[in-house]
Amino acid sequence: MSAILSPSPRTPRREALTQALAGALPAHCLLFDAERTAPFECDGLSAFRQVPLAVALPENEAQVRDVLRACHALHVPVVARGAGTGLSGGAMPCADGLVLSLAKLNRILELDPLACTARVEPGVRNLAVSEAAAPHGLYYAPDPSSQIACSIGGNVAENSGGVHCLKYGLTVHNVLGLRGYTIDGEEVVLGGAALDSPGLDLLALAIGSEGLLLVVTEVTLKLIPKPQCAQVVMASFDDVAKAGDAVAAIIAAGIIPAGLEMMDRKATQAVEPFVRAGYDLDAEAILLAESDGTAAEVADEIAGIERVLKAAGSTQCTVSQSEAERLRFWSGRKNAFPAAGRISPDYYCMDGTIPRQHLGRMLRAIEAMEKKHALRCMNVFHAGDGNLHPLILFDAHRDGEWDRADRFGADILALCVELGGTITGEHGVGVEKIGSMCVQFTPSEREAFFAVKRAFDIGGLLNPGKAIPTLHRCAEFGRMHVHDGQLPFADLPRF
């Protein structure tokens, strides 16, 4: 199943890199032997792997800067890495390059409860920010399913969201500023404590840039007050299309829930034995709609949500009656990915976005794709903003199943574009979707992306091979497959 790029000769470059980095890092912060660098060969998308030439684990910002300067001087590619929980292969290394791990930069530098901000290093875990802010009645809103492990730096790179992003936004809406370094070691400061900053909005440009433009070393986060009260409505539907239509109906009614998630029957049947969330296993699909605010606001909004759900064809509605029950309802949704791993040897998590009024159509199309590719698919969606996470189940040890899963995923992404959406919502492009980007963007649009890349990294050394391709023939192959250890069109630009 794994696609591994062929390695280049290592010895001369390793020796030069060892000498160059000796003055930048202590010996214990450098890994060169294969046994110690192998754990960095992939992120959460294990289908694409490559053991790097070396791994650097700097312990402070100055060391990050010096490592980048050394690599720039030697023209050594650099791939920045956070916690490794990414799902698009964005942190897959280069055979002749360096992995720059930010794991040791894991301090919360300042937490200001009056300004409602936190300054953190990129290696700080997402959930750790909310844990530190909790005594002040504050928290950090973006909550990816991997929040117990994923890092803020990785969240910035991928513009991560979570189950509450419908009301509170993605990472880009919750970051006030950042500091980082370009490949040649130049310091870059973007945004700040003010609501706006002069000039172009380069902060929004950097967030979601997947390590292609700069290496982030400090992030200023916006914290918000913890709601006084929150409740979840769990609604059952006897048809997945009805559930999808109900999502659009809630938003059309002028209700913006704190979270609005959808799971089909395959997903609930996988999750329930794992977490005992209390899901209706007879339903073809369930919706989880959360309201938060004051007790009066929540009561009024919950009543409105229930009215819309019943009018949309819900067969059953259950409202959480305690904080423990609310968390239990969410635990099932947040554990959908590990639950998939319990019922299938392998799974492939897709990430696309469509206008929410097309959710029903997409679900029916995925059912047809299951038959076409002879594979099962669990569906868990950030339904409120149309962000899809189909989980394609397969067995990599069976001949051809990974290829069928890959084609299944490409079909889903192509339909996302056809329906007016995009091929990624929060997982990023990485190596996984590099070919599918050709389905969405024209040659002139891709050239605009490359112009931005060149402005920051003219040599293409930061995370090479993962920018939107300039291949004028890319639509001919749709996905960038690896054959015999080589990517197609190797003569074309790779950065």
PEGIZI-V169777 format. One record per residue. RES is the residue in one letter. SS is DSSP state (@ for helix, = for strand, . for the rest). Layout:
res=RES ss=SS
res=RES ss=SS
//
This chain:
res=M ss=.
res=S ss=.
res=A ss==
res=I ss==
res=L ss=.
res=S ss=.
res=P ss=.
res=S ss=.
res=P ss=.
res=R ss=.
res=T ss=@
res=P ss=@
res=R ss=@
res=R ss=@
res=E ss=@
res=A ss=@
res=L ss=@
res=T ss=@
res=Q ss=@
res=A ss=@
res=L ss=@
res=A ss=@
res=G ss=.
res=A ss=.
res=L ss=.
res=P ss=.
res=A ss=@
res=H ss=@
res=C ss=@
res=L ss==
res=L ss==
res=F ss=.
res=D ss=.
res=A ss=@
res=E ss=@
res=R ss=@
res=T ss=@
res=A ss=@
res=P ss=@
res=F ss=@
res=E ss=.
res=C ss=.
res=D ss=.
res=G ss=.
res=L ss=.
res=S ss=.
res=A ss=.
res=F ss==
res=R ss==
res=Q ss=.
res=V ss=.
res=P ss=.
res=L ss=.
res=A ss==
res=V ss==
res=A ss==
res=L ss=.
res=P ss=.
res=E ss=.
res=N ss=.
res=E ss=@
res=A ss=@
res=Q ss=@
res=V ss=@
res=R ss=@
res=D ss=@
res=V ss=@
res=L ss=@
res=R ss=@
res=A ss=@
res=C ss=@
res=H ss=@
res=A ss=@
res=L ss=@
res=H ss=.
res=V ss=.
res=P ss=.
res=V ss==
res=V ss==
res=A ss==
res=R ss==
res=G ss=.
res=A ss=.
res=G ss=.
res=T ss=.
res=G ss=.
res=L ss=.
res=S ss=.
res=G ss=.
res=G ss=.
res=A ss=.
res=M ss=.
res=P ss=.
res=C ss=.
res=A ss=.
res=D ss=.
res=G ss=.
res=L ss==
res=V ss==
res=L ss==
res=S ss==
res=L ss=.
res=A ss=.
res=K ss=.
res=L ss=.
res=N ss=.
res=R ss=.
res=I ss==
res=L ss==
res=E ss==
res=L ss==
res=D ss==
res=P ss=.
res=L ss=.
res=A ss=.
res=C ss=.
res=T ss==
res=A ss==
res=R ss==
res=V ss==
res=E ss=.
res=P ss=.
res=G ss=.
res=V ss=.
res=R ss==
res=N ss=@
res=L ss=@
res=A ss=@
res=V ss=@
res=S ss=@
res=E ss=@
res=A ss=@
res=A ss=@
res=A ss=@
res=P ss=@
res=H ss=@
res=G ss=.
res=L ss==
res=Y ss==
res=Y ss=.
res=A ss=.
res=P ss=.
res=D ss=.
res=P ss=.
res=S ss=.
res=S ss=.
res=Q ss=.
res=I ss=.
res=A ss=.
res=C ss=.
res=S ss==
res=I ss=@
res=G ss=@
res=G ss=@
res=N ss=@
res=V ss=@
res=A ss=@
res=E ss=@
res=N ss=.
res=S ss=.
res=G ss=.
res=G ss=.
res=V ss=.
res=H ss=.
res=C ss=@
res=L ss=@
res=K ss=@
res=Y ss=@
res=G ss=.
res=L ss=.
res=T ss=@
res=V ss=@
res=H ss=@
res=N ss=.
res=V ss==
res=L ss==
res=G ss==
res=L ss==
res=R ss==
res=G ss==
res=Y ss==
res=T ss=.
res=I ss=.
res=D ss=.
res=G ss=.
res=E ss=.
res=E ss==
res=V ss==
res=V ss==
res=L ss==
res=G ss==
res=G ss=.
res=A ss=.
res=A ss=.
res=L ss=.
res=D ss=.
res=S ss=.
res=P ss=.
res=G ss=.
res=L ss=.
res=D ss=.
res=L ss=@
res=L ss=@
res=A ss=@
res=L ss=@
res=A ss=@
res=I ss=.
res=G ss=.
res=S ss=.
res=E ss=.
res=G ss=.
res=L ss=.
res=L ss=.
res=L ss=.
res=V ss==
res=V ss==
res=T ss==
res=E ss==
res=V ss==
res=T ss==
res=L ss==
res=K ss==
res=L ss=.
res=I ss==
res=P ss==
res=K ss=.
res=P ss=.
res=Q ss=.
res=C ss==
res=A ss==
res=Q ss==
res=V ss==
res=V ss==
res=M ss==
res=A ss==
res=S ss==
res=F ss==
res=D ss=.
res=D ss=.
res=V ss=@
res=A ss=@
res=K ss=@
res=A ss=@
res=G ss=@
res=D ss=@
res=A ss=@
res=V ss=@
res=A ss=@
res=A ss=@
res=I ss=@
res=I ss=@
res=A ss=@
res=A ss=.
res=G ss=.
res=I ss=.
res=I ss=.
res=P ss=.
res=A ss=.
res=G ss==
res=L ss==
res=E ss==
res=M ss==
res=M ss==
res=D ss==
res=R ss=@
res=K ss=@
res=A ss=@
res=T ss=@
res=Q ss=@
res=A ss=@
res=V ss=@
res=E ss=@
res=P ss=@
res=F ss=@
res=V ss=@
res=R ss=.
res=A ss=.
res=G ss=.
res=Y ss=.
res=D ss=.
res=L ss=.
res=D ss=.
res=A ss=.
res=E ss=.
res=A ss==
res=I ss==
res=L ss==
res=L ss==
res=A ss==
res=E ss==
res=S ss==
res=D ss==
res=G ss==
res=T ss=.
res=A ss=@
res=A ss=@
res=E ss=@
res=V ss=@
res=A ss=@
res=D ss=@
res=E ss=@
res=I ss=@
res=A ss=@
res=G ss=@
res=I ss=@
res=E ss=@
res=R ss=@
res=V ss=@
res=L ss=@
res=K ss=@
res=A ss=@
res=A ss=.
res=G ss=.
res=S ss=.
res=T ss=.
res=Q ss==
res=C ss==
res=T ss==
res=V ss==
res=S ss=.
res=Q ss=.
res=S ss=.
res=E ss=@
res=A ss=@
res=E ss=@
res=R ss=@
res=L ss=@
res=R ss=@
res=F ss=@
res=W ss=@
res=S ss=@
res=G ss=@
res=R ss=@
res=K ss=@
res=N ss=.
res=A ss=@
res=F ss=@
res=P ss=@
res=A ss=@
res=A ss=@
res=G ss=@
res=R ss=@
res=I ss=@
res=S ss=.
res=P ss=.
res=D ss==
res=Y ss==
res=Y ss==
res=C ss==
res=M ss=.
res=D ss=.
res=G ss==
res=T ss==
res=I ss=.
res=P ss=.
res=R ss=@
res=Q ss=@
res=H ss=@
res=L ss=@
res=G ss=@
res=R ss=@
res=M ss=@
res=L ss=@
res=R ss=@
res=A ss=@
res=I ss=@
res=E ss=@
res=A ss=@
res=M ss=@
res=E ss=@
res=K ss=@
res=K ss=@
res=H ss=@
res=A ss=.
res=L ss=.
res=R ss==
res=C ss==
res=M ss==
res=N ss==
res=V ss==
res=F ss==
res=H ss==
res=A ss=@
res=G ss=@
res=D ss=@
res=G ss=.
res=N ss==
res=L ss==
res=H ss==
res=P ss==
res=L ss==
res=I ss==
res=L ss==
res=F ss==
res=D ss=.
res=A ss=.
res=H ss=.
res=R ss=.
res=D ss=.
res=G ss=.
res=E ss=@
res=W ss=@
res=D ss=@
res=R ss=@
res=A ss=@
res=D ss=@
res=R ss=@
res=F ss=@
res=G ss=@
res=A ss=@
res=D ss=@
res=I ss=@
res=L ss=@
res=A ss=@
res=L ss=@
res=C ss=@
res=V ss=@
res=E ss=@
res=L ss=.
res=G ss=.
res=G ss=.
res=T ss==
res=I ss=.
res=T ss=.
res=G ss=.
res=E ss=.
res=H ss=.
res=G ss=.
res=V ss=.
res=G ss=.
res=V ss=.
res=E ss=.
res=K ss=.
res=I ss=.
res=G ss=.
res=S ss=.
res=M ss=@
res=C ss=@
res=V ss=@
res=Q ss=@
res=F ss=.
res=T ss=.
res=P ss=@
res=S ss=@
res=E ss=@
res=R ss=@
res=E ss=@
res=A ss=@
res=F ss=@
res=F ss=@
res=A ss=@
res=V ss=@
res=K ss=@
res=R ss=@
res=A ss=@
res=F ss=@
res=D ss=.
res=I ss=.
res=G ss=.
res=G ss=.
res=L ss=.
res=L ss==
res=N ss=.
res=P ss=.
res=G ss=.
res=K ss=.
res=A ss=.
res=I ss=.
res=P ss=.
res=T ss=.
res=L ss=.
res=H ss=.
res=R ss=.
res=C ss=@
res=A ss=@
res=E ss=@
res=F ss=.
res=G ss=.
res=R ss=.
res=M ss=.
res=H ss=.
res=V ss==
res=H ss==
res=D ss=.
res=G ss=.
res=Q ss==
res=L ss==
res=P ss=.
res=F ss=.
res=A ss=.
res=D ss=.
res=L ss=.
res=P ss=.
res=R ss=.
res=F ss=.
//
